[in-house]
């Protein structure tokens, strides 16, 4: 993918010249007519390079530079001004600008400075990735768990990471498949190279092909420049193909070629490009069923599923819920805490959206609760209702349940409730439960109930 460059310049003519030139050089360009607009764009997106005028209305270039250093420290900045002085140049460099150019300037000067600035950007990014790899256990700590199922999974990751084999991660939506994929990359000997991720379900077929393999200028209507694909960017590193089960069949054939030969062609290209990329794919679909129904290639499945990794849903590891809830509360509102009753309701909920749904719920209640104590009343109604149902009827899991004991617990709970409701009047309690008095007395003795 070509570098993204933001141009902040209040003179339209100068802004247009820079945009046209940089687009011809193959870069993606975005423009802002003043400093305030530029800072708004910086809040919404990340850019590889920002070229900003110093003198602008609303907010000057120094304010833009300061904003960049706060929210995107790896973005490099080139300052431009017609009012160049030694003092302003020194101040720009002191605040973290990569370079400083005076108007009027030559186009060749811009070409050289932009190229060097982007080389600096790539160097610092890779240096950051290398420093991450020096502490591999740090990334394992980012995954919050205490359950035996997750412990068994996590114990395998360092060993899997040291291979070059493709990995297929399965699990329901929201269980954290990308987090596991990123951890595998960071623990691997590819950690100094790029990790790139794409959701295959988020793009139409034509656009997905361009994103994965790139395109040549003129390959289709909007192909105004040559574009690198994610496989080129990930060369030497890892590509994460999320929701690979949604990839169109025609692209599955091209992906298979990359796996078998390590080569592909850009859209509209005639030259093979060779890459060394580890593929980590993920899906929430049953790919064997997709194969049977003709929607997924069997040969591709076996190429991707060299090392299978399954992430259990949250409902199968409920002991992780307190830790995860505490982690998200610390993230969104450190001063707040869950009551025991609220925590039990969270543990009883089915969490069909898994960890992602839990985080969304915690974020919402942290924003809306009026006090530092989060109670059951603060939780969404569906969680409270689900918890009430599961107090009596727990979910049937692959581990199974003891039905006789469950029936006894339900009987005992209702008998106690009936006695409390009738002021310990046994005849009336038996009537409420539709039992004969003799049958009711038998159960009192059986469960050793004395109120």
Number of C-alpha atoms within 10 A of each C-alpha: 20 17 15 18 25 22 23 28 28 19 12 12 10 13 20 14 11 19 20 12 15 18 16 13 13 18 19 19 20 17 22 19 16 23 26 19 15 24 19 13 16 18 12 7 9 17 20 19 22 28 25 29 27 27 18 19 13 10 16 18 27 22 14 24 26 16 17 24 16 8 12 15 13 19 25 26 30 25 23 23 21 13 10 14 11 8 8 16 18 12 13 22 15 10 12 17 23 20 18 21 19 15 12 10 12 10 12 9 10 16 13 10 16 22 11 13 20 19 13 15 20 14 13 16 16 15 14 14 18 17 12 17 20 12 12 17 14 14 17 19 10 11 15 14 19 16 14 12 13 17 11 10 14 16 11 11 19 18 12 19 20 14 14 14 16 21 24 26 25 22 18 18 18 19 22 18 26 19 14 22 27 20 24 26 28 29 24 22 17 24 26 20 21 21 23 15 18 19 16 24 16 13 15 11 16 12 13 20 23 22 21 24 24 25 25 19 16 13 16 12 7 8 15 15 18 23 23 20 21 23 28 22 22 22 18 19 23 30 26 26 24 24 21 24 24 19 23 18 15 10 15 20 13 16 19 19 14 20 19 11 11 16 18 24 18 23 23 16 15 10 10 11 15 15 19 17 24 23 22 27 27 27 20 18 16 11 18 14 11 15 16 11 9 11 17 21 18 14 12 17 18 12 17 21 18 12 15 14 20 15 16 17 20 23 19 14 16 19 15 19 24 16 14 19 23 16 15 18 20 14 13 16 15 13 11 17 19 20 13 12 12 21 18 16 21 25 21 23 22 19 18 16 16 19 21 15 15 21 19 13 17 24 17 15 20 26 10 12 15 10 12 13 15 22 18 19 11 18 20 12 11 10 19 20 13 16 21 14 13 15 11 15 12 14 14 8 9 7 6 8 12 7 9 8 10 14 13 13 14 13 16 18 12 15 22 16 13 20 20 14 13 14 11 15 12 18 16 16 23 20 13 15 13 11 13 12 15 11 11 19 15 12 16 16 10 11 13 10 13 9 8
